[in-house]
Amino acid sequence: MFTGFKMNVAIIATVGVIITSTITAPFTKIFGKHYEASKDFSCCKKDALVLHHYYTVSVFWITVADGYTEENTGKQAPGGCVIRCND
């Protein structure tokens, strides 16, 4: 199917793509879970402050999932609760 030279070119090209994507992955949204702080919000649930962090999951720059993760601080909101969460 492949001659020796073509096989070497195919292997080098494949290794090049893998190394390039591994090096550039932390700096791009090529794949993985990415948080966007500009879409975060907080509210009170049972008189405790709850932070909602927005995230997207990408595969080759295509968003395949998104949503919010909750971080319960367990602390009383400073100044009391103004915005209540929809449970």
Secondary structure as GFF3:
##gff-version 3
##sequence-region A 1 87
A	DSSP	alpha_helix	4	24	.	.	.	ID=ss1
A	DSSP	three_ten_helix	25	27	.	.	.	ID=ss2
A	DSSP	beta_strand	31	35	.	.	.	ID=ss3
A	DSSP	three_ten_helix	37	39	.	.	.	ID=ss4
A	DSSP	beta_strand	41	45	.	.	.	ID=ss5
A	DSSP	beta_strand	48	59	.	.	.	ID=ss6
A	DSSP	beta_strand	62	72	.	.	.	ID=ss7
###
